[in-house]
Each structure stands twice: as structure tokens, then as C-alpha cells.
Amino acid sequence: MLNEDHKKLVDFFDKKVKQYNQVSFIAADPICIPHLFSKKQDIEIAGFFSAIFAWGNRTTIINKSHELMQLMQMQPHHFCMNASAEELKTLEGFKHRTFNTTDLLYCIEFFRQHYSKFTTLEEAFLIKGNKPASVFDALVQFHHYFFSLEDAPARTKKHISNPAKGSTCKRLNMFLRWMVRKDKQGVDFGIWKKIDPSQLICPIDVHVARVAKRFNLLERKQIDWQAAEELTTYLKKLDPKDPAKYDFALFGLGVIEKY
């Protein structure tokens, strides 16, 4: 039996989820980039880059992500698998903040090798092909696998977070939300089936943490992996099957409404 305060909190956050989890949200959010595509592998690659680029101004993130998709001839999977040396040269000079051509070319080589063995990027987050016990395990697995290629540049590691080092992994958690969550609202894709929505960790940054603390959902002062887990543990009290849906509410309150 929910007490009255808890019920009011659930009702308020569910209302905010409904407000932001709708098609009209897509255009001004980095998720608009993977929504340009219908092919699964294109959605995965476009989603990966737009999530990895997602820090700073949202308009800039979207513009740089779209620029990259255009450089990839609006066929990211085909480009990663088949680009010639001359075509790869067209990427020289591409940069988004500290992400540069060296990082981009390594990502492309990773995708080329991965998709030569698998039909989906989801496999990169699985443990020997099996459902991970937790998203923590999935992200540690992905980090190890992503940098397993010979001559992986050390500088690229700052763009692919690892929860084992305490990172919030905000951008990767957002990417996982996009790929795993499935409802009828048309925002998240829900194209991955081996990671369950109940396992997702809510992406957290300074804005989300501020809102979470205002509503007493989070006590931890430091914004790190432990904070992400603490927040998600609370959100599971609101909806144990789909805690990450509250990312819409927290993000909307923090970034859009400046709550």
C-alpha cells in the first residue's frame, strides 16, 4: 500500500514522463539522429555516435552528429563496412569538442570488425552471447571488447566510459535506453531483446542529479556510478519494470524546465 506522499510523487513523475516521452520530443534531442534511419545497424551506429557526442549544447550535438552521418553518405553501416582509403580521408578534420579523427577512425574500425561477425551491436554488451547479470557487467564487457583491437588509441578511452572506474557512463546509459526501452510512444527504439528494461540504469548528470536531490531521490553528493545506481534503485520503487523511463521526467525538469 503506497502512502500518500509516495503516490503523489509517482503521479507527478508519471505525468512528466507522459509530457516528454512523445514524438514531439525527438526533433530537439540527439535521438533524432538514429531516427533518420530504418535499418537496424544504421540505427545502432548513428545512435552510438550521437550518444557519445552528447555533452554540451544539444543543437551542436545534433548538428555534429548529422554532419558525421552526411560524411558517411547517410549509410553509416555500409560506410563502416566498405569505405575505401579515399573515402576515409573525407573524415579528416572532423571534430566534436575533444573527439577527433583519430577517435572516429578507431570507432569505424571497431564497427567494421564487429559487424563482420555479428548482425547487431547488442552482442558487444553481452557476456559470451548471454544476457548480462547487470548493466554494470554489460558496460565493463563493452569497454573491454571495444578496446580489444590492436593499437587502440589511449586517447579514445576518455570517450567510452567504464563504470569499474566510477564513471556515471551517462552517455552509454542513454544509448542503452534508446536501444532497449520499448513502448508505444515512438521515442526509444526497443530493438535489443537480451538486455531487459528493468536492468537499465538511469542516465545521470548535474541537471538530473539536481532534480533528484530536490525530490529526495538521491543522497550521494558525488555524481558517479554509485549515484546512478542509487537513483535507479529509488526509481525502481516507482516502476520496477521500467525505471529508466523516468529519465524523461528528470531530464525535462532539469534541462528544459530548469527545475
Secondary structure in CASP SS format (residue, H / E / C, confidence):
PFRMAT SS
TARGET T0000
AUTHOR 0000-0000-0000
METHOD secondary structure of the structure
MODEL  1
M C 1.00
L C 1.00
N C 1.00
E H 1.00
D H 1.00
H H 1.00
K H 1.00
K H 1.00
L H 1.00
V H 1.00
D H 1.00
F H 1.00
F H 1.00
D H 1.00
K H 1.00
K H 1.00
V H 1.00
K H 1.00
Q H 1.00
Y H 1.00
N C 1.00
Q C 1.00
V H 1.00
S H 1.00
F H 1.00
I H 1.00
A H 1.00
A H 1.00
D C 1.00
P H 1.00
I H 1.00
C H 1.00
I C 1.00
P H 1.00
H H 1.00
L H 1.00
F C 1.00
S C 1.00
K C 1.00
K H 1.00
Q H 1.00
D H 1.00
I H 1.00
E H 1.00
I H 1.00
A H 1.00
G H 1.00
F H 1.00
F H 1.00
S H 1.00
A H 1.00
I H 1.00
F C 1.00
A C 1.00
W C 1.00
G C 1.00
N C 1.00
R H 1.00
T H 1.00
T H 1.00
I H 1.00
I H 1.00
N H 1.00
K H 1.00
S H 1.00
H H 1.00
E H 1.00
L H 1.00
M H 1.00
Q H 1.00
L H 1.00
M C 1.00
Q C 1.00
M C 1.00
Q C 1.00
P H 1.00
H H 1.00
H H 1.00
F H 1.00
C H 1.00
M H 1.00
N H 1.00
A C 1.00
S C 1.00
A H 1.00
E H 1.00
E H 1.00
L H 1.00
K H 1.00
T C 1.00
L C 1.00
E C 1.00
G C 1.00
F C 1.00
K C 1.00
H E 1.00
R C 1.00
T C 1.00
F E 1.00
N C 1.00
T H 1.00
T H 1.00
D H 1.00
L H 1.00
L H 1.00
Y H 1.00
C H 1.00
I H 1.00
E H 1.00
F H 1.00
F H 1.00
R H 1.00
Q H 1.00
H H 1.00
Y H 1.00
S C 1.00
K C 1.00
F C 1.00
T C 1.00
T C 1.00
L H 1.00
E H 1.00
E H 1.00
A H 1.00
F H 1.00
L C 1.00
I E 1.00
K C 1.00
G C 1.00
N E 1.00
K C 1.00
P C 1.00
A C 1.00
S C 1.00
V H 1.00
F H 1.00
D H 1.00
A H 1.00
L H 1.00
V H 1.00
Q H 1.00
F H 1.00
H H 1.00
H H 1.00
Y H 1.00
F H 1.00
F C 1.00
S C 1.00
L C 1.00
E C 1.00
D C 1.00
A C 1.00
P C 1.00
A H 1.00
R H 1.00
T H 1.00
K H 1.00
K H 1.00
H H 1.00
I C 1.00
S C 1.00
N C 1.00
P H 1.00
A H 1.00
K H 1.00
G C 1.00
S C 1.00
T C 1.00
C C 1.00
K H 1.00
R H 1.00
L H 1.00
N H 1.00
M H 1.00
F H 1.00
L H 1.00
R H 1.00
W H 1.00
M H 1.00
V H 1.00
R C 1.00
K C 1.00
D C 1.00
K C 1.00
Q C 1.00
G C 1.00
V C 1.00
D C 1.00
F C 1.00
G C 1.00
I C 1.00
W C 1.00
K C 1.00
K C 1.00
I C 1.00
D C 1.00
P H 1.00
S H 1.00
Q H 1.00
L C 1.00
I C 1.00
C C 1.00
P C 1.00
I C 1.00
D C 1.00
V H 1.00
H H 1.00
V H 1.00
A H 1.00
R H 1.00
V H 1.00
A H 1.00
K H 1.00
R H 1.00
F C 1.00
N C 1.00
L C 1.00
L C 1.00
E C 1.00
R C 1.00
K C 1.00
Q C 1.00
I C 1.00
D C 1.00
W H 1.00
Q H 1.00
A H 1.00
A H 1.00
E H 1.00
E H 1.00
L H 1.00
T H 1.00
T H 1.00
Y H 1.00
L H 1.00
K H 1.00
K H 1.00
L H 1.00
D C 1.00
P C 1.00
K C 1.00
D C 1.00
P H 1.00
A H 1.00
K H 1.00
Y H 1.00
D H 1.00
F H 1.00
A H 1.00
L H 1.00
F H 1.00
G H 1.00
L H 1.00
G H 1.00
V H 1.00
I H 1.00
E C 1.00
K C 1.00
Y C 1.00
END
